[in-house]
Amino acid sequence: MDNTTYIALSRQQALWNQLEVVANNLANVNTTGFKGSDTLFSQFIEKSRSDDRTFKDKVAFTHDFGLVRNLAQGTFNYTGNTFDLSLQGEGYFVIQKPANGSAPAQELYTRAGSFTINGESQLTTQSGQLVMGTDGQPITIASNNGDIVVQGDGSIKTRDGRAIGKLRVVRFEVERDLKAVDGTVFRSDAQQAIDMPQPKVAQGVLEDSNVNSITEMTRLINVNRAYADIAKMVEEEHQRKRQAADTFTRQVAA
Protein backbone atom coordinates (compact mmCIF):
# COMPACT_ATOMS: atom_id res chain seq x y z
CA MET A 1 0.00 0.00 0.00
CA ASP A 2 1.58 3.33 -1.05
CA ASN A 3 0.93 6.95 -0.20
CA THR A 4 -2.01 7.26 -2.61
CA THR A 5 -4.04 4.71 -0.67
CA TYR A 6 -2.95 6.08 2.71
CA ILE A 7 -4.08 9.57 1.72
CA ALA A 8 -7.40 8.27 0.40
CA LEU A 9 -8.04 6.33 3.61
CA SER A 10 -7.27 9.38 5.74
CA ARG A 11 -9.87 11.34 3.77
CA GLN A 12 -12.39 8.51 4.06
CA GLN A 13 -11.94 8.39 7.83
CA ALA A 14 -12.47 12.15 8.06
CA LEU A 15 -15.60 11.92 5.91
CA TRP A 16 -16.94 9.08 8.06
CA ASN A 17 -16.52 11.24 11.18
CA GLN A 18 -18.20 14.14 9.39
CA LEU A 19 -21.08 11.84 8.41
CA GLU A 20 -21.64 10.97 12.09
CA VAL A 21 -21.76 14.67 13.00
CA VAL A 22 -24.24 15.49 10.24
CA ALA A 23 -26.42 12.51 11.19
CA ASN A 24 -26.44 13.67 14.82
CA ASN A 25 -27.44 17.19 13.73
CA LEU A 26 -30.32 15.82 11.67
CA ALA A 27 -31.45 13.58 14.53
CA ASN A 28 -31.71 16.65 16.77
CA VAL A 29 -33.31 19.07 14.32
CA ASN A 30 -36.41 19.18 16.56
CA THR A 31 -34.59 19.05 19.92
CA THR A 32 -35.22 22.11 22.08
CA GLY A 33 -32.07 24.17 22.67
CA PHE A 34 -29.83 21.92 20.55
CA LYS A 35 -26.71 23.48 19.00
CA GLY A 36 -25.43 21.93 15.79
CA SER A 37 -21.79 20.97 15.24
CA ASP A 38 -19.35 20.64 12.37
CA THR A 39 -15.97 18.98 11.97
CA LEU A 40 -12.68 20.84 11.68
CA PHE A 41 -10.17 19.59 9.11
CA SER A 42 -6.51 20.34 8.61
CA GLN A 43 -3.77 19.24 6.25
CA PHE A 44 -1.30 16.89 7.90
CA ILE A 45 2.09 17.09 6.20
CA GLU A 46 4.59 14.27 6.36
CA LYS A 47 7.97 14.08 4.65
CA SER A 48 8.45 11.24 2.20
CA ARG A 49 10.98 8.64 3.28
CA SER A 50 11.97 7.78 -0.28
CA ASP A 51 14.38 9.77 -2.42
CA ASP A 52 13.17 8.01 -5.56
CA ARG A 53 9.88 9.87 -5.87
CA THR A 54 9.34 12.91 -8.05
CA PHE A 55 7.49 14.72 -5.22
CA LYS A 56 9.69 13.63 -2.35
CA ASP A 57 9.45 16.62 -0.01
CA LYS A 58 6.06 16.02 1.57
CA VAL A 59 2.84 14.03 1.51
CA ALA A 60 -0.44 15.65 2.58
CA PHE A 61 -3.02 13.75 4.63
CA THR A 62 -6.48 14.82 5.82
CA HIS A 63 -6.80 15.15 9.58
CA ASP A 64 -9.98 16.02 11.47
CA PHE A 65 -8.91 17.39 14.82
CA GLY A 66 -12.12 18.42 16.51
CA LEU A 67 -15.63 19.77 16.42
CA VAL A 68 -16.87 23.33 16.30
CA ARG A 69 -20.24 24.13 17.85
CA ASN A 70 -22.65 26.50 16.13
CA LEU A 71 -23.54 28.98 18.88
CA ALA A 72 -26.15 30.87 16.87
CA GLN A 73 -29.46 31.37 18.62
CA GLY A 74 -32.29 29.15 17.43
CA THR A 75 -35.73 30.42 16.52
CA PHE A 76 -38.36 30.84 19.26
CA ASN A 77 -41.48 28.75 19.50
CA TYR A 78 -44.44 29.99 21.57
CA THR A 79 -46.00 27.20 23.65
CA GLY A 80 -47.84 29.09 26.38
CA ASN A 81 -46.74 26.52 28.98
CA THR A 82 -45.89 27.96 32.38
CA PHE A 83 -42.55 26.22 32.76
CA ASP A 84 -41.35 26.53 29.17
CA LEU A 85 -38.61 29.15 29.42
CA SER A 86 -36.09 30.56 26.97
CA LEU A 87 -33.13 32.95 27.00
CA GLN A 88 -32.84 35.74 24.49
CA GLY A 89 -29.24 36.57 23.72
CA GLU A 90 -26.38 35.05 25.70
CA GLY A 91 -26.64 32.96 28.82
CA TYR A 92 -27.34 29.49 30.18
CA PHE A 93 -29.70 28.18 32.83
CA VAL A 94 -27.80 26.59 35.70
CA ILE A 95 -28.92 23.05 36.48
CA GLN A 96 -27.58 20.41 38.81
CA LYS A 97 -27.14 16.70 38.35
CA PRO A 98 -28.05 15.18 41.74
CA ALA A 99 -25.45 13.23 43.71
CA ASN A 100 -25.47 9.51 42.98
CA GLY A 101 -23.72 7.24 45.44
CA SER A 102 -20.10 8.35 45.70
CA ALA A 103 -20.49 10.76 42.77
CA PRO A 104 -21.10 14.32 44.03
CA ALA A 105 -23.67 16.71 42.59
CA GLN A 106 -22.46 18.37 39.39
CA GLU A 107 -23.22 21.88 38.13
CA LEU A 108 -24.26 21.90 34.47
CA TYR A 109 -25.62 24.43 31.96
CA THR A 110 -28.35 24.40 29.34
CA ARG A 111 -30.46 26.58 27.08
CA ALA A 112 -33.18 23.93 26.79
CA GLY A 113 -35.80 25.46 29.07
CA SER A 114 -38.52 22.82 28.82
CA PHE A 115 -38.88 22.44 32.58
CA THR A 116 -41.30 20.55 34.78
CA ILE A 117 -42.09 19.97 38.47
CA ASN A 118 -40.98 16.71 40.13
CA GLY A 119 -42.62 14.84 42.99
CA GLU A 120 -40.80 17.01 45.54
CA SER A 121 -42.17 20.25 44.03
CA GLN A 122 -38.74 21.10 42.55
CA LEU A 123 -38.27 22.66 39.12
CA THR A 124 -36.32 20.22 36.94
CA THR A 125 -35.33 19.50 33.36
CA GLN A 126 -37.15 16.76 31.48
CA SER A 127 -34.34 14.35 32.40
CA GLY A 128 -34.46 15.18 36.11
CA GLN A 129 -31.67 17.71 36.69
CA LEU A 130 -32.55 20.35 39.25
CA VAL A 131 -32.96 23.96 38.08
CA MET A 132 -30.93 26.20 40.37
CA GLY A 133 -31.75 29.60 41.83
CA THR A 134 -29.51 32.56 42.59
CA ASP A 135 -29.45 31.46 46.25
CA GLY A 136 -27.57 28.31 45.26
CA GLN A 137 -30.54 26.06 46.02
CA PRO A 138 -32.96 24.18 43.76
CA ILE A 139 -36.09 26.17 42.96
CA THR A 140 -39.12 24.81 44.80
CA ILE A 141 -42.65 25.66 43.63
CA ALA A 142 -45.43 24.27 45.81
CA SER A 143 -48.62 23.12 44.09
CA ASN A 144 -50.73 25.51 46.20
CA ASN A 145 -48.97 28.60 44.83
CA GLY A 146 -51.45 28.94 42.00
CA ASP A 147 -50.45 30.59 38.74
CA ILE A 148 -46.72 31.24 38.37
CA VAL A 149 -45.19 34.23 36.62
CA VAL A 150 -41.56 34.24 35.45
CA GLN A 151 -40.38 37.78 34.84
CA GLY A 152 -37.83 38.93 32.30
CA ASP A 153 -34.98 38.99 34.83
CA GLY A 154 -35.67 35.41 35.90
CA SER A 155 -37.62 36.26 39.06
CA ILE A 156 -40.37 33.75 39.85
CA LYS A 157 -43.51 35.02 41.57
CA THR A 158 -47.06 34.01 42.21
CA ARG A 159 -49.85 35.83 40.40
CA ASP A 160 -50.45 37.98 43.50
CA GLY A 161 -46.78 39.08 43.56
CA ARG A 162 -45.31 36.81 46.25
CA ALA A 163 -41.64 36.01 45.49
CA ILE A 164 -40.67 32.36 45.12
CA GLY A 165 -37.12 32.59 43.82
CA LYS A 166 -34.97 33.68 40.91
CA LEU A 167 -33.43 31.60 38.15
CA ARG A 168 -29.66 31.56 38.09
CA VAL A 169 -28.44 32.43 34.60
CA VAL A 170 -24.73 32.56 33.71
CA ARG A 171 -22.47 33.31 30.79
CA PHE A 172 -18.87 32.40 29.87
CA GLU A 173 -15.98 34.39 28.47
CA VAL A 174 -15.15 31.63 25.98
CA GLU A 175 -18.42 29.87 25.27
CA ARG A 176 -16.86 27.42 22.79
CA ASP A 177 -14.77 25.87 25.59
CA LEU A 178 -17.86 24.36 27.19
CA LYS A 179 -17.88 20.57 26.99
CA ALA A 180 -21.02 18.81 25.82
CA VAL A 181 -22.54 16.32 28.25
CA ASP A 182 -25.27 15.61 25.73
CA GLY A 183 -26.82 17.59 22.90
CA THR A 184 -28.30 20.31 25.12
CA VAL A 185 -26.38 20.11 28.42
CA PHE A 186 -22.83 21.36 28.98
CA ARG A 187 -20.19 21.48 31.65
CA SER A 188 -17.28 23.84 32.27
CA ASP A 189 -13.96 22.20 33.13
CA ALA A 190 -11.78 25.30 33.31
CA GLN A 191 -13.82 28.50 33.16
CA GLN A 192 -15.70 30.13 35.98
CA ALA A 193 -19.35 30.84 35.24
CA ILE A 194 -20.22 34.55 35.31
CA ASP A 195 -23.61 35.28 36.88
CA MET A 196 -25.98 37.47 34.86
CA PRO A 197 -28.07 39.64 37.21
CA GLN A 198 -30.29 40.86 34.35
CA PRO A 199 -30.82 38.02 31.88
CA LYS A 200 -33.58 38.10 29.26
CA VAL A 201 -35.96 35.29 30.18
CA ALA A 202 -39.18 34.62 28.29
CA GLN A 203 -42.00 32.50 29.75
CA GLY A 204 -44.11 30.20 27.60
CA VAL A 205 -41.49 30.21 24.86
CA LEU A 206 -38.87 27.61 23.85
CA GLU A 207 -35.72 28.04 21.80
CA ASP A 208 -35.72 25.56 18.94
CA SER A 209 -32.67 23.75 17.57
CA ASN A 210 -30.46 25.98 15.41
CA VAL A 211 -29.93 23.14 12.90
CA ASN A 212 -31.14 23.90 9.38
CA SER A 213 -32.47 20.60 8.02
CA ILE A 214 -32.05 21.62 4.37
CA THR A 215 -28.43 22.61 4.91
CA GLU A 216 -27.69 19.37 6.74
CA MET A 217 -29.34 17.24 4.06
CA THR A 218 -27.19 18.97 1.44
CA ARG A 219 -24.09 18.27 3.51
CA LEU A 220 -25.17 14.65 3.91
CA ILE A 221 -25.46 14.22 0.13
CA ASN A 222 -22.08 15.87 -0.46
CA VAL A 223 -20.34 13.70 2.14
CA ASN A 224 -21.82 10.51 0.68
CA ARG A 225 -20.75 11.50 -2.84
CA ALA A 226 -17.24 12.37 -1.71
CA TYR A 227 -16.91 9.07 0.14
CA ALA A 228 -18.10 7.12 -2.92
CA ASP A 229 -15.68 9.01 -5.19
CA ILE A 230 -12.73 8.17 -2.96
CA ALA A 231 -13.80 4.52 -2.71
CA LYS A 232 -13.90 4.40 -6.51
CA MET A 233 -10.46 5.98 -6.72
CA VAL A 234 -9.02 3.42 -4.27
CA GLU A 235 -10.52 0.58 -6.31
CA GLU A 236 -9.11 1.99 -9.56
CA GLU A 237 -5.69 2.36 -7.94
CA HIS A 238 -5.90 -1.25 -6.76
CA GLN A 239 -6.74 -2.39 -10.29
CA ARG A 240 -3.86 -0.35 -11.72
CA LYS A 241 -1.41 -2.05 -9.37
CA ARG A 242 -2.73 -5.51 -10.26
CA GLN A 243 -2.41 -4.80 -13.97
CA ALA A 244 1.12 -3.47 -13.49
CA ALA A 245 2.07 -6.55 -11.49
CA ASP A 246 0.55 -8.88 -14.12
CA THR A 247 2.38 -7.09 -16.93
CA PHE A 248 5.66 -7.26 -15.06
CA THR A 249 5.18 -10.97 -14.31
CA ARG A 250 4.48 -11.78 -17.97
CA GLN A 251 7.54 -9.86 -19.12
CA VAL A 252 9.75 -11.68 -16.64
CA ALA A 253 8.28 -15.05 -17.65
CA ALA A 254 8.91 -14.29 -21.32
C-alpha positions in Angstrom: 0.0 0.0 0.0 1.6 3.3 -1.1 0.9 7.0 -0.2 -2.0 7.3 -2.6 -4.0 4.7 -0.7 -3.0 6.1 2.7 -4.1 9.6 1.7 -7.4 8.3 0.4 -8.0 6.3 3.6 -7.3 9.4 5.7 -9.9 11.3 3.8 -12.4 8.5 4.1 -11.9 8.4 7.8 -12.5 12.1 8.1 -15.6 11.9 5.9 -16.9 9.1 8.1 -16.5 11.2 11.2 -18.2 14.1 9.4 -21.1 11.8 8.4 -21.6 11.0 12.1 -21.8 14.7 13.0 -24.2 15.5 10.2 -26.4 12.5 11.2 -26.4 13.7 14.8 -27.4 17.2 13.7 -30.3 15.8 11.7 -31.4 13.6 14.5 -31.7 16.7 16.8 -33.3 19.1 14.3 -36.4 19.2 16.6 -34.6 19.0 19.9 -35.2 22.1 22.1 -32.1 24.2 22.7 -29.8 21.9 20.5 -26.7 23.5 19.0 -25.4 21.9 15.8 -21.8 21.0 15.2 -19.4 20.6 12.4 -16.0 19.0 12.0 -12.7 20.8 11.7 -10.2 19.6 9.1 -6.5 20.3 8.6 -3.8 19.2 6.2 -1.3 16.9 7.9 2.1 17.1 6.2 4.6 14.3 6.4 8.0 14.1 4.6 8.4 11.2 2.2 11.0 8.6 3.3 12.0 7.8 -0.3 14.4 9.8 -2.4 13.2 8.0 -5.6 9.9 9.9 -5.9 9.3 12.9 -8.0 7.5 14.7 -5.2 9.7 13.6 -2.3 9.5 16.6 0.0 6.1 16.0 1.6 2.8 14.0 1.5 -0.4 15.7 2.6 -3.0 13.8 4.6 -6.5 14.8 5.8 -6.8 15.2 9.6 -10.0 16.0 11.5 -8.9 17.4 14.8 -12.1 18.4 16.5 -15.6 19.8 16.4 -16.9 23.3 16.3 -20.2 24.1 17.9 -22.7 26.5 16.1 -23.5 29.0 18.9 -26.2 30.9 16.9 -29.5 31.4 18.6 -32.3 29.2 17.4 -35.7 30.4 16.5 -38.4 30.8 19.3 -41.5 28.7 19.5 -44.4 30.0 21.6 -46.0 27.2 23.7 -47.8 29.1 26.4 -46.7 26.5 29.0 -45.9 28.0 32.4 -42.5 26.2 32.8 -41.3 26.5 29.2 -38.6 29.1 29.4 -36.1 30.6 27.0 -33.1 32.9 27.0 -32.8 35.7 24.5 -29.2 36.6 23.7 -26.4 35.1 25.7 -26.6 33.0 28.8 -27.3 29.5 30.2 -29.7 28.2 32.8 -27.8 26.6 35.7 -28.9 23.0 36.5 -27.6 20.4 38.8 -27.1 16.7 38.3 -28.0 15.2 41.7 -25.5 13.2 43.7 -25.5 9.5 43.0 -23.7 7.2 45.4 -20.1 8.4 45.7 -20.5 10.8 42.8 -21.1 14.3 44.0 -23.7 16.7 42.6 -22.5 18.4 39.4 -23.2 21.9 38.1 -24.3 21.9 34.5 -25.6 24.4 32.0 -28.3 24.4 29.3 -30.5 26.6 27.1 -33.2 23.9 26.8 -35.8 25.5 29.1 -38.5 22.8 28.8 -38.9 22.4 32.6 -41.3 20.5 34.8 -42.1 20.0 38.5 -41.0 16.7 40.1 -42.6 14.8 43.0 -40.8 17.0 45.5 -42.2 20.2 44.0 -38.7 21.1 42.5 -38.3 22.7 39.1 -36.3 20.2 36.9 -35.3 19.5 33.4 -37.2 16.8 31.5 -34.3 14.3 32.4 -34.5 15.2 36.1 -31.7 17.7 36.7 -32.6 20.3 39.3 -33.0 24.0 38.1 -30.9 26.2 40.4 -31.7 29.6 41.8 -29.5 32.6 42.6 -29.4 31.5 46.2 -27.6 28.3 45.3 -30.5 26.1 46.0 -33.0 24.2 43.8 -36.1 26.2 43.0 -39.1 24.8 44.8 -42.6 25.7 43.6 -45.4 24.3 45.8 -48.6 23.1 44.1 -50.7 25.5 46.2 -49.0 28.6 44.8 -51.5 28.9 42.0 -50.4 30.6 38.7 -46.7 31.2 38.4 -45.2 34.2 36.6 -41.6 34.2 35.4 -40.4 37.8 34.8 -37.8 38.9 32.3 -35.0 39.0 34.8 -35.7 35.4 35.9 -37.6 36.3 39.1 -40.4 33.8 39.8 -43.5 35.0 41.6 -47.1 34.0 42.2 -49.8 35.8 40.4 -50.4 38.0 43.5 -46.8 39.1 43.6 -45.3 36.8 46.2 -41.6 36.0 45.5 -40.7 32.4 45.1 -37.1 32.6 43.8 -35.0 33.7 40.9 -33.4 31.6 38.1 -29.7 31.6 38.1 -28.4 32.4 34.6 -24.7 32.6 33.7 -22.5 33.3 30.8 -18.9 32.4 29.9 -16.0 34.4 28.5 -15.1 31.6 26.0 -18.4 29.9 25.3 -16.9 27.4 22.8 -14.8 25.9 25.6 -17.9 24.4 27.2 -17.9 20.6 27.0 -21.0 18.8 25.8 -22.5 16.3 28.2 -25.3 15.6 25.7 -26.8 17.6 22.9 -28.3 20.3 25.1 -26.4 20.1 28.4 -22.8 21.4 29.0 -20.2 21.5 31.7 -17.3 23.8 32.3 -14.0 22.2 33.1 -11.8 25.3 33.3 -13.8 28.5 33.2 -15.7 30.1 36.0 -19.3 30.8 35.2 -20.2 34.5 35.3 -23.6 35.3 36.9 -26.0 37.5 34.9 -28.1 39.6 37.2 -30.3 40.9 34.4 -30.8 38.0 31.9 -33.6 38.1 29.3 -36.0 35.3 30.2 -39.2 34.6 28.3 -42.0 32.5 29.7 -44.1 30.2 27.6 -41.5 30.2 24.9 -38.9 27.6 23.9 -35.7 28.0 21.8 -35.7 25.6 18.9 -32.7 23.8 17.6 -30.5 26.0 15.4 -29.9 23.1 12.9 -31.1 23.9 9.4 -32.5 20.6 8.0 -32.1 21.6 4.4 -28.4 22.6 4.9 -27.7 19.4 6.7 -29.3 17.2 4.1 -27.2 19.0 1.4 -24.1 18.3 3.5 -25.2 14.6 3.9 -25.5 14.2 0.1 -22.1 15.9 -0.5 -20.3 13.7 2.1 -21.8 10.5 0.7 -20.8 11.5 -2.8 -17.2 12.4 -1.7 -16.9 9.1 0.1 -18.1 7.1 -2.9 -15.7 9.0 -5.2 -12.7 8.2 -3.0 -13.8 4.5 -2.7 -13.9 4.4 -6.5 -10.5 6.0 -6.7 -9.0 3.4 -4.3 -10.5 0.6 -6.3 -9.1 2.0 -9.6 -5.7 2.4 -7.9 -5.9 -1.3 -6.8 -6.7 -2.4 -10.3 -3.9 -0.4 -11.7 -1.4 -2.1 -9.4 -2.7 -5.5 -10.3 -2.4 -4.8 -14.0 1.1 -3.5 -13.5 2.1 -6.6 -11.5 0.6 -8.9 -14.1 2.4 -7.1 -16.9 5.7 -7.3 -15.1 5.2 -11.0 -14.3 4.5 -11.8 -18.0 7.5 -9.9 -19.1 9.8 -11.7 -16.6 8.3 -15.0 -17.6 8.9 -14.3 -21.3 
